[in-house]
């Protein structure tokens, strides 16, 4: 495995996953997005992810949010089907049905006296970050969340948000010191709240370490072993791989092209050290038990 041929392909062997972890999470539920931004700060770094954690798109009558890699806390949902989800720039949390007075979402990271705060944030995607000292974390909590509306408490405000709406809450200004020692900066945190309503959330089994993808029309029963992975300058050519495996990306929803790229690298990166372990659920979802991420 892993020897590049003269035809610029790499033979990647794969194995069928024989263990049976829980099936991926698939739940149609209210889905709330929250991002706490600090636009006055100069970003010092980005989160560095090549692919977003989640890809939202519509296929047929289903509005999906497809989390291909695991970001869900092991104990976040307890048992049973989640009743709702909130997503931030830092986490996805599954909530039981009928919950109220919910704990605060994670909107930043603290390391001692240094806070990593979001300058410009995208939920489950790319965010830019700044490190500061002397920061006072605003109080943010989700008070209720159902199919029709969400109620979010931020600072001294309690804000109702109907399904399909987006709103912002401007929080009290404060002075912070950039961690690099430069002059203090006055910042006014802004909480951006987006509630698209009910979405079908796809996610790997919590704590499994696996990755999950749509089928792309691919049937593992017909997948050759090894797979001849096309490369260009020694790197995977995901478009050529789709052609080689008979996957017509033009016939799939546009957003699935991003998910295909993530799948191709997660399973068939020509530089991976071990064979990918793959399985397909009864519903056709593709699971990579040992993804390259």
N, C-alpha and C positions, 0 to 999 in steps of 0.2 A: 504494500500500500504506500502511496505517496511518491512514486517515481514518475516524473514527467516524461511523456513520450514525445517522439519527433512530431506527432500530429497536434502538439500543444493541448493534449488532454492528460489528466491524471486519473489513474484507476483508484477509486475510493470504495473499499469494501464497506458493507454495512451489515448490521445484525438486527434481527427482529427482537424487540424488547419482549422478554418472556415474563417479567414481573408484572403484576397487575395493580398499580397504584390506583387511587381513586380517579374517576374520570374528571376531565376538566370542568371547571365551574362554567355553567351556562345558565344565566338567570336574567329574566326580563324584570327590571325593577327601577324605581326612581334613582336617577344618577345626577349628583350635584358636584359642580366643580368650583374650587376655591383657590385663589392665588393672592398672596400678600406681597405687593410690589413696593419698591423704594426708588422711584425714578430719578431722584436727585443725586444718587450715588453713582460713582464711576465703577463699572463692572471690573472685577479683577480676574475672573475666570468663568468658564462655562461648565456645564455638567459633563461635557465630553462624550456623550453618547452618540454613536453613529446613526443608530435607528431609534425612533421614539419608542417608548414603552408601549404605547397604545395607538391604534389607528381607528378613528371613527369613520363609518361610512354606512350607506344604505344599500341593501341588496333585496330586491323584491319589496315586500312590505315591512321588512325588518330593519330597524335602525340599530346598528351595532356599535359597540366600542370594544375593539379586539385587543386585549392585552396578551401579547405573545410570550413575554417572559414574566417570571413571577415577581410581583411587587406587593403581594397581599400578605399581611402578617399571618403567621401560622394559626393564631387563636382569634383572628379578627371576627369571624362569623359565627363561631361556636358550631353547633350542629344544625343541619337542615339547610334549606335553600335561603340565601340572603333575601331580606325584605327590602333593602335599599343599599346604595353605595354613595360614599363621597370620595372624591379624588382631588388631590392637591398636587403641587409641584414636587412633593416629597413622598406621597403615599397613596395607596388605594385602601379604603377600609370598607369592609362588608358589615352590614348592620342587620340585626334580627328584625323580624316583622313587628310593627307597632311600637318601636322604641321612641322614647322622648327624653328630653333633658340630657342630650348626648354629650360625651366628652369632647374636648377641644381637638380640632384637626391639627396635624403637624404641618406647619407653614414655614419653618426655618429650622436651623440646626445650631445648637449651642455646644461649645467646647471650652469649658472653663469660663473665662471672662470674654471670650470671643464668640460673637454670633455670626453665622453665615446667613445672610439675608438675600432675598431675591430682588434683583434690580428690574428685570423684565422676564416675566414668567409665562411658560406654556405648560398647562397641565399634561402630565405624562409625555412631555416632549422636551425641547431644548429650553433651558433657562440660563440667564446670566446671573452671576453671584458676586457679592461684595462681602468682605470680612470687616467687621466693625467691633469696637469696644464701647461700653457705656450705653448699651441698647436696652430699652425697656420693652419687653414683649407685650404687644397688645392682647387683650382678652378677646378670644374668638371662640364661639361655640355654636353648634347646630342644635336648635331647640326642637325642631320637628322637620319631618321629611316624608312626604307621601306623593302619590301620583300627580296631584294637582298643584302642590305648592311646597315650598321650603321656608322655614323661618330661621334666620341666622342672627345671633347676637354678636355685635362687634363694638368694643368699647362701651359707650353709654347708649348705643342704638340697637334696636331690635327691628330687623328688616324682613318683611315678607317678600318672597319672590315667587311669582306664579310660573307654572310650566311654560317654557318657551321664552322666558325673559332673562335679561342680563342686567345687573346693576352694580354700582360701586359704592363703597363706603369710605369716606375720607376720615382717617383717624388722627388723633392729636399729634401735632408736630413735636419733635424732640431733637436734641443735639447729640450726635454720635461722633466717635473718633475712629477714622479708618485705621485698620490694624497695621498698616504700613507706617504709622507714625505721622502722617500728614495732618493738616489743620482740621479741626472739628467741622462738621457739616450738619446743617439743619435739614432734617428729613421729615416728610409727611407721608407715613405709610398709607397705602391705598389697598383696600380689600376688594378684589374683583370677584363677583359671584355670578356664575352662569348656571342656569337650571334648564337644560334641554328637555327634561321630563323623563319619561320611561325609556330606557335603552336596554337592549340585550347585551349584557356584559359577558365576554368570554375571557377566561383566565386559566392558567395552569392550576392543577391541584395545589393548594397552599402547602408550602414547605417541601414540595417534591423535587425542586431544582430542575424540572423539565420545562420545555417550551411547547406551546401549542399554536397551531396554524389551521386556517381553513384547508379544504381538500385541494383547491385549485383544479379540480377535475382529475386529480392524480389518484390512482389505485395502487396501493403498495403491493398488491398481489402481482401486478405486472411490472414492478420495478426491477431492472436488471441488477445483478450482483456479480462483480463490482459495477458501480456507476462510472462511466467515462465522463469525467468532469472537464468541460472545456475551460481552458485558461487563456489569458492574454497577459503577456509579460510576466508569466508565472503566477498570476492571481486569477481567482475564479471569475468567469464570465457568466453572470447570472442569467442574462438574456439568452445566450447560446445554450445554457443548461436547460432552460424552459423549452426551447425548440427541440433539444435532444430527447427530452422526456415526454414530448407531445403535449406540453402545457401551452394552451393558447391564451396568453395574457390579455390579448385584445378582446377576448370573449368574456373576461372576468371584470368585475367592478374596478374602476381605475385605482382605487386605494389599495387593492390587493397586490398591485405591482410592488409597493413598498413591503408588504408582508412577504411576497415571494423572495425579494432580495434578502430579507431577514432569515427566511427559511433556508435559502440556498447556502448562506454562510453558516447558519447554526448547524446544518446537517452535513454539508459537503465542502466546507473549506478545505482546499487541497493541502493545507499545512497542519491540519489537526493531527493529534498524536494517537488517537484511538478511533476505532470504527464507530460511526454513529449508531445508536440503538433507536430504532423507529417502531412505532405502532400506529394503528389507525382505529379510531373508535367506531362503534356501530353507526354513529351519525356521520362518519366520514372525516372527522377532524384528525389532523396529523399531529402526532406527539413525538418530540425528540427528547428522549430520556436523558441524554448527556450532551446538551447543546454547547456549541462554541458561542460565547456571548461577549 
